[in-house]
């Protein structure tokens, strides 16, 4: 059983930046998802090995990275928009595939709120 812990959410003005962190003990493919009120949980970004993939809505603004020495995965979010407001979740894919599909992720964090004001 993995225990994922996110941190770094908060309130920021449009155009601002935030960095989310997620600690995980194992070495897995990792993803970030987000869920706005009343909407489905959607893919944001994923990383495995030296490869990354992003949702079209965040390409060029968000960067996923990891520091294996700290067992931490990051999501750097720049040029934030009000429509980025959501609860952000990190997730671990123990099959170690780079995928946008939510059902491939086995373990989930508790989520961290990101609110972008206009």
N, C-alpha and C positions, 0 to 999 in steps of 0.2 A: 504494500500500500504506500502510495506517494502522498506527501503533504506539500501542496504548492501554496505559497504565500505571496500575494501581490502587495505592492505599496507604491506610493508616489502620485496617487490621484489627487484631485483638488479642483479649485475654481480658478479659471484663468480667462482673461479677456481674449476676444478674437484676435488672431495674429500672434498670440503668445505661444509658449512652448511648455511642455511637461515631459518628464521621463518616468516611465513606469518600470518597476523592477519586479521580478518573480524569482523566488528561490526554489530550487528543486534539487533533491539529493542525487538522483540518477542522471545518466547521460542519455537523453532522449531527443527525438525531434520535438520541437516546441512551437506552439502557436499562440497567437493572441486573437481573441474574439471580442466582440462588443454587442451589447444589447441595450437599445433605447426603450423607453417605456412603451408598452403596447406592441412592440415589434419583436421579430425573431432575433436569435443570437446569430450574428454574422461574422464571417471570417475577416480578419484584418491583415495578419502577416504570419509567416512561419519561417523556421530556420532549421536546417539540418546539415551538418558538415560545413562546407563552405558555401552552401546555396541558400537563397532566400526567395520567397515569393510574397506578393502583396496584392491586396484588393485594389482594383482600379481607382477607387475613391480616395486612397491614401498614398498612391505612388508619387514619389517625389517630395512628399511631406513627412512621412514616417519612416523610421529605420529600425529594424529589429537586429539585435546583436546578442552575443553571449560572452560571458567570462567564465570559462570552465574552472578557473582557479578559485572562483568565488561561488560556484554553483548557482549562477544568476543569469537570467535572461532579461534583456532590456527592450523597451519600446520607446524610442525617442520620437516625440511628436512635435513637429514644428508647424508654423502657419496654421494654427488650429482655427476651426470654424465652428459656429454654433451647432451645425449638424453632426459634429464629432461627439456631442454630448451623449454619454452612455455609461453603463457599467462595463468596465473592461475586465476580461477574464484571461488568465493564462491557462494553457492546457498542455499536457504531455501525451505524445503519441509513442507508445512503447514499441510499435512496429517499425519505428524509425523511417517513416516515409514522409516525403515532403508533399503535403496535401492540404487543400482548402476545406475538405469535407469534415464537418463537425463530428460525425459518428466514428471517425478514425481516432479520435482523441479519448484516452482512457481515464485520465485524471484531470481534475479541474480545481482551480483556486476558488476562493470565496468571492472574488471580484473587488474592484476598486472603482469608485465613482469619479468620472471626469465630467466637469461642467464647464462649458465655454459660453461666456456671455457676449452678447453683441454690442 
